[in-house]
Amino acid sequence: MKYLFFDTECCDGVHLCEFGYVVTDESFNVTEKDVFLIAPEKPFTLSHPAVRNELKLYFSESRYASSPAFPARYSRIKKLLTDDGCLIIGHSAANDANFIRTACERYGLENIDFTFADTQKIYSETSENGESPSLENTATLLGLELSERLHKSDDDALLTMRVMQALCKKSECTPEKLLQKYPAARGISRDGCVWYEGGSFPDLLARLLGDPQSVGATRRMKCVSKYAALTCINPDAAPSPLKGRSLCAGKFFERDRTAEALNLIKLLADLGCKYANGTGNADFYIDTDALTGSDKGDKRDPRLGSARRNFRENGKPQIISPQKLFDILGTSERTLAEMPVPQMTIDEWIAGEKRLRSEKHDEPGAIRQRVPQTRLAHNGGSASTSIGELLRGYGVASDDYPNDDNK
């Protein structure tokens, strides 16, 4: 078994400009080390006033601009990442996998499907407080000396190797054994989706089915939003007051009665009705306060006030009672409460994500979402914050459904 350690750099937190790697044998002896510069064909715009530290890439903008674009590097990168004889390893590697996915999608190339081990996840699993530090901070915490050339991707790949070597020494086992011990550190990039073992959206639905309280309140509400986006509306639904319309329920209902919210979304979709994540674009608002007990006292659902304001200003959404909605749906509160949490296979989830990306690209004037930008300097120097760490700091994380969601 060989080990391939890899790292990437981007010009703007989205578009690749570097791919670096190191190949070693099972004893961590380096047999190959290289870096591919990639013309991002996008401006270098990593600046944000909230970020104090400067990110410094090793090469100049002109070097990147004069390099081949991603399609010219695609075959070589794919061959490296799909080598059956290699264990692929990165640090915060889901970010790198997403950058590669974005590049493939941008140039109309087949997604590079591969699995990887993540040293950041392994460190998090082994640390007392579960922290997920950047590559350089992880290395420092493990007592490793840092290279002066951080953010040169092949050197960062080499540092990732040294981090893995230190983790193996600390645990007295091989990388393969570490992955067996900490399966959540195993990542998958497949068909344009990137996730960690046990951390996919279908895994989250399964957790809600088995033990809803193991999922934090914020994560439950995000689950409702994601399920609504992934659920296809029935175009052949029979005529009804809901067909072709949208409906929104209260935040407390999504948080406290998540299973019912998910099943409500499914029932609405069957009738040709879209579930809205806010009152601003909804035709109907269901006053769910009586269902959650928040109709007593002064803790009414915040969406109710928003719905009333929007109705006064725009004539919608129309506020309806749960009973009126149940009558239209042909169900009851008790029946809805007894329905199990709907489940989804990995293949169904991937197909849904593909559809969402396709719809986003088809929208008139659609622009790819950009991340908050961080000041970028060139030509050497070190920085105390990695690109992946900055992305996570601004909420742009690839691991949308981590195993610890009690936040």
N, C-alpha and C positions, 0 to 999 in steps of 0.2 A: 504493500500500500504506500502510495506517495501522498504528500500533503501539498496542496496549492493554496497559498495565502494571497488574497487579493485586496485591492483598495481602489477607489475611484476619486476623482476630483471633478468639480463642476464649475462652470463660469458664472452661474447665477442660482445655485441651489437646486437646479432642475436638469440642466443640459450638460452632458459629459464633455470634459476636455482632457481627461487622462484616465488610463487604465493601467495599473501596475500590478505586478505579481511576483511571487517567489515560489519556487518548487523545491521541496526537500524530500529526503528519504525518511524512513521511520525514526531515525535518530536525530532528525532536524539538521542534517547536513545539507547545505544549500547546493543544489545541482543546476539551478537556472534562476535568473533574475532579470527582469526587463520592464520597461515602461513604454506604453504607446501614447503618444500625444495625439489628440483628436481636435480637429477644427470644430468648435461648437456651433459655428454659423449663427451665433447669438452674441449680443454684447456682454462684456464682463460687467455685471451690475450687482455686486454684492456689497451694499452699503445700507446701514440703518442707524439713525441717531441714537437708538436705545442700546446699541452694542458698543462697548468701550474698547474691546480688544480688536486688533486687526488680524484678519486671516491673510496669510501670505502663501501664495503658490510659488513654487520654485522657479518655474519657467516664465518668460515674458509673454505678454499678449501676442506679440508678433510671432513668437515661436509656435503658439497654438494655432494662430490664424493661417500660418503657412503649412500646417500639417494636414494629412488626409482627413476627410470627414468620416463619420462613424461607419457608413457602408463599406469603406475600404478596410476597416479594422474588424468588421463583424465576424467573418469566417474564423479568424485567428482567436478572437475572444470566445466564440462559441465552442471551438475545439478545446480550449483550455478548461472552460467551465463544465463541459459535458464529458470529460475524460472519466470513464468508468473506473480507471485505476487510481483515481485521485479523490481524497477527501477535501472538499472545498471549504475554506475557512476564512472568515472576515471578522471585523469588529464593527458592531452596529450594522451588520451586513445587509439587513433588509432595506436600508436606505440605498446602499449600492445596487442591490438587485432592482429596486424601483427605478433608479437612474438608468440602468441598462434597459429595463422594460420600456421606459419612456422613449429612449433612443430608438429601439426597435419599432415601436408604434409610430414614431414621428416619420421614419423613413420607409414605412410599409414593409418591414422585414419580419420574418417569423420570430415569435418570442423565443428567447433562449431559456428553456426549462432546465432547472438544476436545483439541487438541494445543497445546503451549506450548514456549517456549524458557526456559531456566533460566540466569540470570546467575551463580548460584553455581557451576554446572557449568562454564560458560565460563571463569570466573575460575580454577577448579581446573585446567582443561586448560592455561591459559596461565601458571600460576605454576610456579616452579621445583620446589617441594616438593609440589605437588598438594593443598595445603590447601583446605578448604571453609569459609571463615569466614562468620559471620553477615552480614546485610545491612549493619549499621552498621560492622562491622569491615572488610568489603570496601570500603565507601566510604572509610573512613579509610586503608586501604592504597593506595587509588587517589588519595589526596590531596584528597578531596572534603570540604567542610564539611558538618557534620550539622545537621539541623533540631533544634530543642528539643522537637519534638512527635513523638518516635519512638513506635511502637505506636499511631498513628492511621493507619488503613490506607490512606487516600488519600495522606497524606504519605509513608508508606513506599513506596507505589506510585510516587510522584514521585521518591523517592530511588533506587528500582530503575531508573527511566528514566535518571537521572544516571549510575548505575553502568554501564548499557548504553552510554550515550553515551561514557563514558570508555574502555570496552573497545573500542568501535568506533574511537575516535581512536587508541588505542594500537596497534591492529592495522591501522589504515588501511583499514577495510572496513565494509560495512553489516551490520546484524544478520542478514540473510539469508545473507550470505557467511560470517559467523561460524558459523552453524548448519551450513553446508556443510562448513566446515573442522573443526568439532567436533560431529559428529552425535550423540555421546553426551549432548549438552546438550538434545536434543529429547525432550520428554516426551509421553506419551499417556495420556489418561484415557478409557477405553472400557468400557462395560458393567459398571461397578463395579470395574474394575481400573485401577491407575495404575502406569506403568513408564516407564523411559527407553529410548531406542533402543539395542538391543543388550543391555539389562539385564533382560529378562523371564525367567521360569522356563524357557520353551522355548529361549531363547538360551543359558541356562546348560547345559541338556542337550546342546545342539549343541556347546558348547565342550568338554564332557566327552567327546563322541564324537571330536572332532578332536584335542584336545590335553589330556588329563586333568590333566597337571602344571601347566597354566596356571591351574588353579583351586586355591585354597588349601585346606588340610586341613579347616579349620573350615567353609568353604563347601561342601565335598563332603559333610560329615556333615549339614549343614542341608538339602542337596539331597535326601538320602535321606529325611529326616523329612518334607519337603514332598511328595515323590513318594508316600510312603506315605499321606499324608492325601488326596491328590488321586486315588489309584487306587481305583476302585469294586470292591467285593467282589461276586463272582458269586453271586447268590442261588439260582441253579438248578444249582449244582455237584453232582456226584454224591456220594453219601455217602463219607466218608473220615475217618481219624482227625483231620484238620485242619479239616474243615468246621465253621464256627461257632466256631472257636477263634482264638487269637492267638499269634503267635510273635515272638520277639525274637532278634536276633543281636548279636555283640560290636561295641563301638565301633571297635576296630582294623579289623575287617572292613569296616565302613561307610567308614572313612577310607582304607584302603589298597587295597580291592578294591571301589570304589564301583560300577563297572559291574555287577559280579556281585550286589551288594546290591540294586541297582535291578531287575535281572531276577528276583532271588529274590522281591521284593515282587510283581512281576507274576505269577509262577508261583503264588505263594500265593493271590493274589486270585482267580485262575482256579479254584482249588480251594475257594473260599469261606472262606479264612483271612485274617485281618487281621494286618498287620505292626505290632508295637508298638514304640514308641520308648524303652521302658524295661522293666525286669524286673518292676516292681511290678504291672502290669496284663496280664502275659503268661501264657499257659497253658504255653507251651514256650519254652525257651531253647536255641538251637543253639550248642554249644561250638565256636566258630570259631577258637580259638587255633591249632589245627593247620594251618588254612588260611592264617593270617597269619604263622606262624612264631613266635608269642608263647608257644607251649607250652614253649619251651626257656628255661631260666633263670628269673628271678624277675619278669619283666615280663608277668604274665598280664593278660588283659583285665579291667578293673575291673568290668564287668558280670557276669563269672563269679562273683566273690565276692558280689555283690549277689544274683544268682540263687540261690546256695547259702543265703544268709541267709533270703531270702524263702521258699524251699522248707521250711526248718526251721521257720519261724514260721507259714506259711500253707498249706503243702502244695503250693505251686506258685510258680514254673514248674517243670515237669519238664525236666530237662536231658537233651538228646539229642545224639547225635553227628551230624556232617555226613552220614556215609554213611547213617544211618537216615533222615534227612530226604530225601536224594537218592533213596532207594528208594521212599519214599512219593510223591515228585514224579515219579518215572519219568525221572530225568535223572542226570547225573554231574557231578563237579567239572569235568572237562574241557569238557563241553558247556556248562556255565554260564559258564566262563571265555571261551569262544569267542563267546558271544552279544554283539552290539553294544549299546551304550548305548541304551536305549529313548528314542524321541523323542516330542514332543508339539507339536501346532500351537497357535497363539495362541488359536484358537477353543475347542479342547479345554481349554486351561488356564483360560480365562475361565469356561467352563461348570463346571469343577471348583471354582473359587473361589466361584461362585454357589451351588453345592450346599453347600459348606462353611459359607457364611454362613447359608444357609437352615437347615441342621442345627443350627447354634449357636443360632439364634433359636427353634428348635422345642424345644430342651432345657428341661425343667421348671426353672423358677427361673433361667433363663439371664440373666446380667447382662453388658452390654457391657463389654469390657475397658477399663479406665481406665489412664491413664498416671500415672507419679509426678507429684506435684503441686508446684507452685512458687509461692511467696508472690506474691500479686498485689496491687498498690496501684492506686488510681484517681486521676484528676484531675491529669494532667500529670506532668512529670518524665521523665527518660530512664533507660534501663537498658542495661547492657553486654552483655546476653545476650538473644537473640531466642527466641520460643516454639519455632520450628523447631529452633534449636540445642539448646535444652533437651531437646526430644523425642529428638533424635539422641543426646544425652549419656546418656539413660537407655535407649537401645536401641530407641526407638520411631521407626524410620525408614521412610519410604515406599519408599525405594529398597532393597528387600530383596536385590536381586541386582545390585550395582554391577559395573562393568567391572573394577575393581581388587579382586579378592578374594583376594589372597595374604596374608590375615591370619588 
